[in-house]
Amino acid sequence: MAIVLVLSGLSLAGLGTVATPILTGYLGMEKAAITGLLVVSGVSVVISMVCLMPPLVRCAGEVRALQACLAVSAVYPVLFPLCTTPVHVTILSGILVGPMCLQFPIISAIKSNLVSQEEQGLVQGALAAARVVATALADVFFGWFFRYATAGGTLPRSSTFVPLGGVALLAVVAFLLALSLPSKPPPPPDAARPPVSEGAVELGAGSGKPVDANEVELSVGADPV
């Protein structure tokens, strides 16, 4: 799961790093058009979280929902080079950006369900740190990769297929790794532990076996033979 998180984060951050110079340099998007693209993408994320994620998780489960989001992440950079105008990019982003970004709350939910209540804060902090590291690495690597593949933006637009292909490759690897995950993650340690019935006491540190209080009283009050 940690590898899936890192690879998916690298893919999305790399897509942002590569897409920005393509939009401004090759498609000639101005500031107003870029602002509109960001607004449409934000609306797509909100709608997906409110209207798409609850029924998707309820019907398919968290792991299957994550796999679907990763599949969308692999499709987007493949379709992106086919967009020849800012309008095409805006339409594509309005449809796919929201489902792509659902992978992060779903991964957080899966990781949270695997640990006890006491470790929730540690897990969320680790996930946030992993995203920050993945974003920083993607900015450095894909920024250099884009400049190398396009000769600083001087080559034809077809040269951008190479860095976009690298973004898609990371998403595909993350998707394939996610396919190996169990459809139902194991319960957290707190849920796996059997409940202690009323009137039972815990004996022996770490034994985890409840002993009925009546049995204790009988054993204590019994005369030695």
C-alpha positions in Angstrom: 0.0 0.0 0.0 2.9 2.4 0.8 4.4 1.8 -2.6 1.0 2.4 -4.3 0.7 5.7 -2.4 4.2 6.9 -3.4 3.8 5.9 -7.1 0.4 7.4 -7.4 1.6 10.6 -5.8 4.6 10.7 -8.1 2.3 10.2 -11.1 -0.1 13.0 -10.2 2.6 15.5 -9.2 4.5 14.6 -12.4 1.4 15.2 -14.4 1.0 18.7 -13.0 4.7 19.5 -13.6 4.5 18.3 -17.3 1.1 19.7 -18.1 1.8 23.3 -17.0 4.4 24.1 -19.8 2.3 22.2 -22.3 -0.7 24.3 -21.6 1.2 27.6 -21.6 3.8 26.9 -24.2 2.2 24.6 -26.7 -1.5 25.3 -26.4 -1.1 29.0 -25.6 -3.4 29.1 -22.6 -3.6 32.5 -21.0 -4.1 33.2 -17.3 -7.8 33.5 -17.5 -8.1 30.1 -19.3 -5.8 28.5 -16.7 -7.9 29.9 -13.9 -11.1 28.5 -15.5 -9.3 25.1 -15.9 -8.5 25.1 -12.1 -12.1 26.0 -11.2 -13.5 23.2 -13.4 -11.0 20.8 -11.9 -11.9 21.9 -8.4 -15.6 21.5 -9.1 -15.0 18.0 -10.5 -13.1 17.0 -7.3 -15.9 18.3 -5.0 -18.7 16.6 -7.1 -16.7 13.3 -7.1 -16.2 13.3 -3.4 -19.8 14.1 -2.6 -21.7 12.2 -5.3 -19.3 9.5 -6.6 -17.1 8.3 -3.8 -19.8 7.2 -1.3 -21.8 4.9 -3.7 -18.5 3.7 -5.3 -17.0 2.6 -1.9 -20.4 1.2 -0.7 -20.9 -0.9 -3.8 -17.4 -1.9 -4.8 -15.4 -1.6 -1.5 -12.4 0.6 -0.8 -9.8 -1.5 -2.5 -11.8 -1.8 -5.8 -12.6 1.9 -5.7 -8.9 2.6 -5.3 -8.1 0.4 -8.3 -10.7 2.3 -10.4 -9.2 5.7 -9.5 -5.7 4.5 -10.4 -7.0 3.2 -13.7 -8.3 6.7 -14.4 -5.0 8.2 -13.4 -3.3 6.0 -16.1 -5.9 7.0 -18.8 -5.7 10.7 -18.3 -2.0 11.3 -19.4 -2.7 9.1 -22.4 -5.7 11.2 -23.5 -4.0 14.5 -22.7 -1.8 14.7 -25.8 -5.0 14.3 -27.9 -6.3 17.6 -26.7 -5.5 20.3 -29.3 -7.3 23.3 -27.7 -7.7 24.6 -24.2 -11.4 23.7 -24.4 -10.5 20.0 -24.9 -8.3 20.1 -21.9 -11.0 21.7 -19.8 -13.5 19.1 -20.8 -11.1 16.2 -20.1 -10.2 17.6 -16.7 -13.8 18.2 -15.7 -14.5 14.5 -16.4 -11.4 12.8 -15.1 -9.6 15.0 -12.5 -12.3 14.3 -9.8 -12.2 10.5 -10.0 -8.3 10.7 -10.1 -8.1 12.6 -6.9 -10.4 10.3 -5.0 -7.5 7.9 -4.6 -6.0 10.0 -1.7 -8.9 9.9 0.7 -9.5 6.3 -0.2 -5.9 5.4 0.6 -6.1 7.3 3.9 -9.3 5.4 4.8 -7.7 2.0 4.0 -4.6 2.8 6.0 -6.6 4.1 8.9 -8.7 0.9 9.0 -5.5 -1.2 9.3 -4.3 0.3 12.6 -5.6 0.9 16.1 -7.1 4.1 17.3 -3.9 5.1 19.1 -1.9 5.0 15.8 -4.3 7.0 13.7 -2.4 10.3 14.1 0.9 8.6 13.3 -0.5 7.0 10.1 -2.1 10.3 8.9 1.2 12.1 9.5 3.1 9.5 7.6 0.7 9.7 4.6 1.0 13.5 4.5 4.8 13.3 4.6 4.8 10.7 1.8 2.7 13.0 -0.4 5.1 15.9 0.2 8.2 13.8 -0.6 6.5 12.4 -3.7 5.5 15.9 -4.9 9.0 17.2 -4.4 10.7 14.3 -6.2 8.2 14.5 -9.1 8.8 18.3 -9.5 12.5 17.8 -9.7 12.6 14.7 -11.9 9.8 15.5 -14.4 10.8 19.1 -14.7 14.2 17.9 -15.8 12.7 15.2 -18.0 10.4 17.6 -19.8 13.3 20.0 -20.5 15.4 17.1 -21.8 12.7 15.5 -23.9 11.5 18.8 -25.5 14.9 20.6 -25.6 13.5 23.3 -23.4 10.2 23.5 -25.2 11.7 24.1 -28.7 10.9 20.7 -30.2 7.4 19.9 -31.7 4.5 19.1 -29.5 4.9 15.4 -30.3 8.0 15.4 -28.0 5.8 15.9 -25.0 4.5 12.4 -25.4 7.6 11.0 -23.8 7.3 12.7 -20.4 3.5 12.1 -20.4 4.3 8.5 -21.1 6.5 8.4 -18.0 3.6 9.8 -16.0 1.3 7.1 -17.4 3.8 4.4 -16.7 4.0 5.3 -13.0 0.2 5.2 -12.8 0.0 1.8 -14.6 2.6 0.3 -12.2 0.6 1.7 -9.2 -2.6 0.2 -10.7 -1.0 -3.2 -11.2 0.3 -3.3 -7.6 -3.1 -2.3 -6.4 -4.6 -5.4 -8.1 -2.6 -7.6 -5.7 -4.2 -6.1 -2.7 -6.9 -8.1 -0.9 -10.5 -7.0 -1.7 -11.2 -6.7 2.0 -8.3 -5.4 4.1 -7.8 -7.1 7.5 -9.4 -5.5 10.5 -7.4 -3.3 12.9 -5.9 -4.9 16.0 -8.7 -3.4 18.2 -11.4 -5.0 16.1 -9.6 -8.4 15.9 -9.4 -8.7 19.6 -12.4 -10.6 21.2 -14.5 -8.4 23.5 -14.4 -9.1 27.2 -17.8 -10.0 28.6 -19.3 -8.3 31.6 -18.1 -9.9 34.8 -14.8 -11.1 33.3 -11.3 -10.0 34.4 -8.0 -9.9 32.6 -5.3 -12.2 34.1 -1.8 -12.5 32.8 -0.2 -9.5 31.0 -0.4 -10.0 27.3 -2.4 -13.3 27.5 -5.5 -11.7 26.0 -7.7 -14.4 27.5 -10.6 -13.2 29.6 -11.3 -15.3 32.7 -14.7 -15.3 34.3 -14.8 -13.7 37.8 -16.9 -16.6 39.2 -14.2 -19.1 38.3 -11.6 -16.9 40.0 -13.7 -16.8 43.2 -14.1 -20.6 43.1 -10.5 -21.2 42.6 -9.4 -18.8 45.4 -12.0 -20.1 47.9 -11.3 -23.8 47.2 -9.5 -25.8 49.9 -6.2 -27.3 48.9 -6.2 -31.1 48.6 
